């Protein structure tokens, strides 16, 4: 028996997710929007019986057992932690800060019987699933270099909002770079221990965002990561990532892994490979085609990945007769909340590096920082 679903968000992902869920047999019982009008419009458009702008109305809905959270990062932690606390399974997008991510990890550890996964759909894209398997089989030999390029149009909304604000989780590094960081960890089986990065905001104002308002989120980002192998002679895998969202009308999504005996390249949704000594690369996995609706705001790799993720969710819940029970196998490739904390830690290290100009260490939080730390230090100094 599949669980009933409640969806938080009215953006492009929610508009694609709901039809995909219904196609796989899930019933979507409720949708939340930041206003009654937004929620009502989406509910009417997609045939959802209940809509609201009050989060508790969805979380406490008796037919909702799986909560899908696709809202601004600054709100994600609050909803995800509360959902787990009242016994709901959770699929959500990234949080705004490492502290928020840590609180989500803590909640997930309290309720290990509940599903708690991050919605990085790139892991589910068939091209990357095949790439990971070939890397495990040592198609490229010893991994040496990963190179990622993502180019596309602006990520800003039509009106001034969270996508314009770096502190609220806007920008290419947080929005797209986080999924790339997670993907590279999934493909290589390693985590970054040092990073170096550069962030720029080339478009600070435009025709719709002007006056006293300025964009602070990055539209260009370049960063390097040293992954794994801290004690080895080779020093692990070297990764370079370039994100440029100043290219209207075009889209490039390329992930290349180079090793001692060959290379693998995922371009869009296709996978190519070439071994050393071969004269040309071979197509290892072609584009299976997208039969769903076109969504301008969502790229094809994320669309196909989202579709594959929903299929995996169905298989996971179908393995049990109870609505809230699930099997780990079908969703084993999904990133956990711990993975989400790691990714957010890397993002913040890249931001620090952009400010300092230096290589920064990636140190994952093991306990929540004291919110009164600065005050306590000041009181201690005065006491002395």
N, C-alpha and C positions, 0 to 999 in steps of 0.2 A: 504494500500500500504506500503510495507516494504522499509526502507531507503537503499540507496546504501552505501556500507561499504568501508572504507579505513583502512588498517592494517599497524601499525608501528611495525616492528620487523620481524626477520627471524629465531627466535629460535624455540625450541620444542613446546612452547605454540601456536605460530602463525601457525605452521605446522598442529596442531590439530584443532585449532580454525577455520581456513578457510573451511575445509571440513564440519565441524559441521554447520557453517553459511549457506553454500550452501545447505546442506541437509534440513534446515528449510526454504528455500526459499529466503534467502538473496543473493543479487548479490554483490560480492567483486570486486570492480572496480580498486583498486590501492593498491600497497604494497610499503613500504619504507624499505630500508636496509642501513646499514652504508656505503656500497659501491655499486656501480652499478652492480658489478659482483654478490654479494650476493643477491641483490634484483632481478636481472634477473634470477638467478638460481631458486629461490623460485617461481617466477611468472610463469616460464616455467613448473616447477614441478606440480603446483596447478592450472594452467590454468587461471591466473590473467592477464587481458589485458594490464595493465599499471604498470610499475615499475620505481623507481627512488631512488636516494640518497639525494634528495633535499626535505626537509620536506614541504615546501610551495606548492610543486607540488601536494602533496596529499591533504593538507588542503584546497587548492583553487580549487580542482577538482570539476567540476560542478555536477557530479553524486554522490559525496560522501556526505552523510548526517550524518553518524555515524562513529566516529573515534575510533578504538580499539588500545590502546597503550600498547605494551608489549616490552619495551626497557629497557636498564640499568636505575636504579632509578635516577641517576644524571641528566638524560635528560627528565624525565617524566613531571616535572612541566612546563618546557618551552613549550612543545607541547600541554599539556592539557589546559593551560591558553590561548594559542593562538587559539586553536580550538574553545573554548567557545566564545572567542572574535569575531570570524567571523561566529558564529551561527551554529556550529556543535554540535551534541550530542556526549558525551564522555564516554567511558568505559576504565578505565586505571588501571595499576598496581600501587604499592606504590611508593612514592617519596623517596628521599635520606635523607631529614632532616625535622624537624618540621617546620622550616621556609618555606621550599618549600611547605609543606602540607598546611600551613596557606595561602600562596598565591593562592593555588588552591581553598581553601574554599572561599576566597574573590571573586575570579572569578565566582564560582558557585552561590554565593549570588547575583551577578550582573545579572545573567541570569537564574533565577529560572525556566523559561519555558523550558529550555534545560535539557536533561538527563545528569546527572553527577554522576556516581557511580564507586566504586572501584571493582576491579575484584577478590575479595576473593571468590573463588568457593566453599569453604567448607560450607558456609551458604546454598548453594543450594543442597548439597548432601542429598538425601532422608532420610538417617539415622539421620542426625542432625536436619532436619526439623521435623521428628517424635519425636526426643528427646526433642526438645524445646516445642512441643505441650504437651508431657507427663509431662514435668516440670511445665508448666502452669497449668495442671490438677492436680498437686501435687502428682504425682506417687511416688516420693521419700519423700514427706512431705516437711519440711523446709530444704532448701539446706544448707549444711554445708561445704563440701569439694569437690573441683574439682582437679583431678589428670590427667595430660597429659604426655604421653611418645611418642616421635617420634624418632626412630632410623633408620639409613640408611647409604648408601654409601656417599662418598665425594660429596660436592656440587661444587667443583672447575671445571672450564672449562679445556679443554685440553691445552690451551695456557694461558699465563699470561694475565689477564684482570680484569674487574671490580669485578668479583666474588672473587678475591684474596684480594681486598682492602676494609677494614672496612669503610673508609671514603667515599667510593663510593657506599655504600649500600650492600656490600658483607657480607657473613657470615650466619650461621644458625639462629641467633636471628632475623636478619632483613628479610631474605628470607622466612623462615618457621615460626619463632616465631611470626612475625607480624600477620600472618593468624590465628595462635592459639589464640593470644591475642584478636583479633576481634571476633573469634568464641566463646570464653568464655563470652565475653560481650553480644553477641547475645543469647546464651543459658541461661544465668543467669538474663539478663535484668539489670545488674549492671556494674559499671565501677570501675577500680582500683583506689585507693587513695594513697596507699603506696606499694612500691616494694622493693625487695632485690634480688640481682642476682650475678652470677659468670660466667665469660666468659673465655674460654681458646682456644688457637690455638696450638694444638698438632702437626699438620703437617705444618711446616713453609716452607719446601722445599720438592720437589719430583723429579722424573726422568725428568719431563718436565719444572719444575719451580725451577731453581737453580741459581748458580752464585751470582751476587749481588742482585738478586730479592728474596724477602721473602714474604710469605703470612701473612697478618695482620688480615684477617677476621676470626671469631671464627668458630671452628668445633665442639665445645662442649659448651653447655650453660645450666645452671640450674637457675631458678628464681622462686620467690614466689610473689604472689599478694594478698593483702587484698582488697576485692571488696565490695562496698556498706556498709550500716549499720554502718557508722562512729559514729553515736550517740546511737546505740542500745547496749544492754547488751552483745549480742552474738558477736558483732564486724563484722558481715557480713560473706561473703563466703571466705574461705581460699583456694587459688589455688596454686598448685605446677606444674611446667612444666620442663621436662627434654628433651633436644635435643642433640642427639649424632650422628654425621655424620662421624664416624670412623669405620663403620661396613659394609664393602663391601659384596655384595651378599645377604644382608638381608634387610627387611623393616618391621618396626613395627609402627603402627599408632593407638594409643588407647587413648580414652577420657572417663573418668569416673566421674560421679557426684554422690556423696553420700549425702543422706539426713536423716532425723529423722525416716523415715519409710521404706527406701529401697534405691536401687541404680540403676543407668542406666550406661551401658558401651557400647560405640561404638568402635568396633574393625574392622579396615579397613572400609568396607562399610556395615557392619552388626550391628544391634542394639540388645543388650541383656538387660534384666531387672531382678531384684530379690527383692522381698519385705522382710522385716524383718519377720522371722519366717518360711519362705519358705526354703525347703531343697536344692533346686537347682535353677539356673537362667533359664529363658525362652528366647527363640528367639522371639523377637518382630518384627523384620524386617530383612529378609534375603537379600542376595546379588542378585540383579536383573540381574546381568551379564553384561559384557561390550562387545558390538558387533562391536565396531569400531576397528581401527588399534592399535596395541600395540606400546607404546612409552616408551622406556627405561628410558628417562629423566623425565617422569612424572608419579607420583604414581596413583594408581587406584582411591582413594578418590578424587583427584583433577581432574582426567579425567571425572569421572561420574558427579562431581559437575559442571565442565565446560559445559558438555552436557546439564544438567538441566538448567543452567544459560542461554544458548543460546535459549532454548525452551521458557523460561520466557521472554526473549527479543522479540521473535517473537510474543507472546501473547500481550505484551505491545504495540508494534507498530501496530499490526493488529487491535487494538481497534479503530484506527483513520484512516481516509481516506488520510490525508496529510502525506507525507513521513517523516517529521520531528516531527510530533506530536506523543505523547506516553501517555499511561495510567499508573498511579503509582501502581495500584493494583498488577499486575503480578510480578513486580520487587520490591515490598515493603520490601522484606527481604534483598535486596542488601545493602551493606554498603555505606553510603554517603561519600562525601569528609570530612564532619565533623568527621565521624567515622575514616577516614584515618588519620586525625590530632591527634585524641585521641590515636590511635595505635602507631603512630610515637613518640608521647610524652612519652608513656610507654616504648618503646624501648630505648629511650635516657635516661630515668630514670634508667632502668636496667643497662645500660652501666656506668652511674655515680656510681651506687651502687657497681658494680664490681671493680671500681677504689678506692672508699672510704671505702668499707667494711661495710657500714652503710645502714640502711633503707632510702629510698629516697621518697619524696612526688611527686605525679603526679599532676603537675600544668599546665593546658592546656592554651596555648597562647591565649590572647585576643586581642593583637595588635602586629603588626610586629615590631621587635626590630630595633632601629636605627643602620644602618650599620656603622655609624661614632661615635658610643657610646664611644669607648675607646679613640678615638682622641679628642672628646669633653671634656672628663674627664681630659685628659692630658693638654689641653689648659687652662681649668679652674684652675688646680693646679698651672700652671705657672703664670697665671694672679694673683692668690692670693699670 
